[in-house]
Amino acid sequence: MKTLVFIETDNGAAVASSWEALGAGLTLGGEVAALVIGAGVADVAAEAGARGAGKVYSIDDASRALFDLDFYAADVKAVLSQSGADAFLASHTGNGRDLAAAVGFDLSAGVIADCLALSADGGKLKGVRPIYSGSILADATASGPVQIATIRPRAASPAPNIGGSAEVAAVTPTAGASPVVVENVERAETGEISLTDASIIVSGGRGVAKDPELGFKLIGELADTLGAAVGASRAAVDAGFIPYKHQVGQTGKVVRPDLYIACGISGAVQHLAGMGSSKVIVAINKDSESPIFSVANYGIVGDLFEVVPALTAAAKAKL
């Protein structure tokens, strides 16, 4: 099997979960190549070789500084043809899943999306993916001339930097005009830990309602102490307690941290769909009958306004 792994970039740097996709590709065996697209990405291409890619295809051009689905899909198809790869992997980010779907459509290839695990079975990709809001895990295989899969962030171990090197082949960007013109880009505030990349997430829900500002201040202090990202349920976002970018759930971010602390979150099925795959779940809620306790590894029945500061103090003393 020959596998091509898309290394997504943002502002010239690799998106962290792309190294997880490369790690998943390396576990399949056979030849593994990487494809880096962006502007000023020479260091990323070199790092892909250091992390184990046998060959790196690099499209380094100012026209690729921002993700453009039409351009990127054309580039991927060209490199798939050039490399002879019969499998294509990407991280299940917003851009990664759009790209996989577009390439799959153009090549009449099946796409196994949002995989929690990936293996090779007789030369065929076999992915394990969640369905029915994560209540069932299904095995899926892809058909078509190229097999395509996306890997959920934090579902695979990143390819380690072993200090190796690989041939970097410069590829000319595909020609043509895009129907999309990007006039301006506004980036979110820096300094925050990305929900999808976080190993620890502390989330707040409707339980902060008696004092939302204080509630999320306490949650933020616990998150800062643990080096965690701050999340929220849809109820908290809809109530205006916290911006949408923090929303975890079926209509927000799907996350898979090592530790998820749910503060004042009842555990609606839409929220569980977004965080149910977390390795360890700690639930804090005054209502002992809340559905969140059915999926929690540890449950604390109590007022988050009392429990969260106590947890923060204990974490500071320990750390």
LINSUL-V938976 format. One record per backbone hydrogen bond with DSSP energy under -0.5 kcal/mol. CO is the residue of the C=O (numbers start at 0). NH is the residue of the N-H. Records with the same first field share a line. If there is no record, write none. Layout:
CO = NH, NH
//
This chain:
0 = 2, 30
1 = 85, 86
2 = 32
3 = 88
4 = 6, 34
5 = 7
6 = 36
7 = 14
9 = 12
12 = 9
14 = 17, 18
15 = 18, 19
16 = 20
17 = 21
18 = 22, 158
19 = 23
20 = 24
21 = 25
22 = 26
23 = 27
24 = 27
25 = 28
30 = 2
31 = 53, 54
32 = 4
33 = 56
34 = 6
35 = 58
37 = 60
40 = 44
41 = 45
42 = 46
43 = 47
44 = 48
45 = 49
46 = 50
47 = 52
48 = 51
49 = 161, 163
53 = 166
54 = 33
55 = 57, 168
56 = 35
57 = 59, 170
58 = 37, 60
60 = 63
61 = 64
67 = 71
68 = 72
69 = 73
70 = 74
71 = 75
72 = 76
73 = 77
74 = 78
75 = 79
76 = 80
77 = 81
78 = 82
79 = 83, 84
85 = 146
86 = 3
87 = 148
88 = 5
89 = 150
90 = 92
92 = 96
93 = 97
94 = 98
95 = 99
96 = 100
97 = 101
98 = 102
99 = 103
100 = 104
101 = 105
102 = 106
103 = 107, 108
104 = 107
109 = 147
110 = 112
111 = 149
113 = 129
114 = 151
116 = 127
118 = 125
120 = 123
123 = 120
124 = 141
125 = 118
126 = 128, 139
127 = 115, 116
128 = 137
130 = 134, 135
131 = 134
135 = 130
137 = 128
139 = 126
142 = 109
146 = 87
147 = 111
148 = 89
149 = 114
150 = 91
151 = 154
159 = 161
166 = 55, 168
167 = 169
168 = 57
179 = 181
180 = 182
184 = 186
193 = 197
198 = 257, 258
199 = 228
200 = 202, 260
201 = 230
202 = 262
203 = 232
204 = 207
205 = 208
207 = 210
208 = 211
210 = 214
211 = 215
212 = 216
213 = 217
214 = 218
215 = 219
216 = 220
217 = 221
218 = 222
219 = 223
220 = 224
221 = 225
222 = 226, 227
228 = 201, 230
230 = 203
231 = 247
232 = 236
233 = 237
234 = 238
235 = 240, 241
236 = 239
242 = 245
243 = 246
245 = 231
246 = 252
248 = 251
252 = 248, 254
256 = 278
257 = 279
258 = 200
259 = 261, 281
260 = 202, 262
261 = 263, 283
262 = 204
263 = 206, 265
265 = 291
267 = 270, 271
268 = 272
269 = 249
270 = 273, 274
271 = 275
273 = 254
274 = 277
279 = 259
280 = 296, 297
281 = 261
282 = 299
283 = 263
284 = 301
285 = 287
286 = 289
289 = 292
290 = 293
291 = 294, 295
297 = 282
298 = 300
299 = 284, 301
302 = 305, 306
303 = 307
305 = 309
306 = 310
307 = 311
308 = 312
309 = 313
310 = 314
311 = 315
312 = 316
313 = 317
314 = 318
//
